[in-house]
Amino acid sequence: MADNKTVLPSEVIENKIYLIRGQKVILDSDRAELYGVETKLLNKAVSRNQGRFPSDFAFRLTHQEFADLRFQIGTSNIGRTYRREPPRI
């Protein structure tokens, strides 16, 4: 079976890391992009398989943290599409 792994330049990943609540995190939308899947599918997989992930794998931003993050990085990729909920980190 062919190996379909692609190595990304470290800058691509580093530019998707934010400091929130004193932790280095990647937004769910950025993580989904890295994995090549839709954000909603990634979040659904995490929700359905919570036992497979460490308890600190993901947390939901508060509405205020989401607003602060959008202000911090401008109307970057997190404002690309309408979100009903703040991103999962």
C-alpha positions as CSV (number, residue, x, y, z in Angstrom):
1,M,0.0,0.0,0.0
2,A,1.3,3.4,-0.9
3,D,2.3,5.9,1.8
4,N,0.3,9.1,1.3
5,K,1.9,11.1,4.1
6,T,2.9,14.6,3.1
7,V,5.5,16.6,5.1
8,L,4.5,20.2,5.6
9,P,7.0,23.0,6.2
10,S,7.2,23.8,9.9
11,E,6.1,27.4,9.1
12,V,2.7,26.2,7.8
13,I,2.0,24.6,11.2
14,E,3.7,27.3,13.3
15,N,1.4,30.0,11.7
16,K,-1.6,28.1,12.9
17,I,-0.6,28.0,16.6
18,Y,-2.1,30.5,19.0
19,L,-1.6,31.0,22.7
20,I,-5.0,30.7,24.6
21,R,-5.4,30.1,28.3
22,G,-1.7,29.8,28.6
23,Q,-1.6,26.9,26.1
24,K,-0.4,26.6,22.6
25,V,-3.4,25.5,20.5
26,I,-4.5,25.0,16.9
27,L,-8.1,25.9,15.9
28,D,-10.4,23.1,14.8
29,S,-10.7,24.6,11.3
30,D,-6.9,24.8,10.9
31,R,-6.5,21.2,12.2
32,A,-9.2,20.0,9.8
33,E,-7.4,21.8,7.0
34,L,-4.1,20.1,7.9
35,Y,-5.8,16.7,7.9
36,G,-7.7,17.5,4.7
37,V,-11.2,17.1,6.1
38,E,-14.1,19.4,6.8
39,T,-14.2,21.0,10.2
40,K,-17.6,19.7,11.1
41,L,-16.5,16.1,10.3
42,L,-13.4,16.5,12.5
43,N,-15.5,17.8,15.4
44,K,-18.1,15.1,14.9
45,A,-15.4,12.4,15.0
46,V,-13.9,13.9,18.2
47,S,-17.4,14.1,19.8
48,R,-18.2,10.5,18.9
49,N,-14.9,9.1,20.0
50,Q,-14.1,11.1,23.2
51,G,-12.6,8.0,24.9
52,R,-9.9,7.9,22.3
53,F,-8.6,11.4,23.0
54,P,-6.9,12.8,26.1
55,S,-9.2,14.9,28.3
56,D,-7.2,18.0,27.4
57,F,-7.3,17.3,23.6
58,A,-9.9,19.9,22.8
59,F,-11.9,22.7,24.5
60,R,-14.5,25.2,23.2
61,L,-13.6,28.9,23.2
62,T,-15.9,31.2,25.1
63,H,-17.6,33.8,23.0
64,Q,-15.3,36.5,24.5
65,E,-12.2,34.4,23.7
66,F,-13.4,34.0,20.1
67,A,-14.0,37.7,19.8
68,D,-10.6,38.5,21.3
69,L,-8.9,36.0,18.9
70,R,-10.6,37.5,15.9
71,F,-9.5,40.9,17.0
72,Q,-5.9,39.7,17.6
73,I,-5.5,38.1,14.2
74,G,-7.8,40.4,12.2
75,T,-10.6,38.8,10.1
76,S,-8.3,35.9,9.3
77,N,-9.4,32.4,8.3
78,I,-11.6,32.0,11.4
79,G,-14.0,34.5,9.9
80,R,-14.2,32.9,6.6
81,T,-17.4,31.1,7.2
82,Y,-20.3,31.7,9.6
83,R,-19.9,29.7,12.8
84,R,-22.8,29.0,15.2
85,E,-20.3,28.1,18.0
86,P,-16.9,29.4,18.8
87,P,-14.1,27.1,17.5
88,R,-13.0,24.0,19.3
89,I,-9.4,24.1,20.2
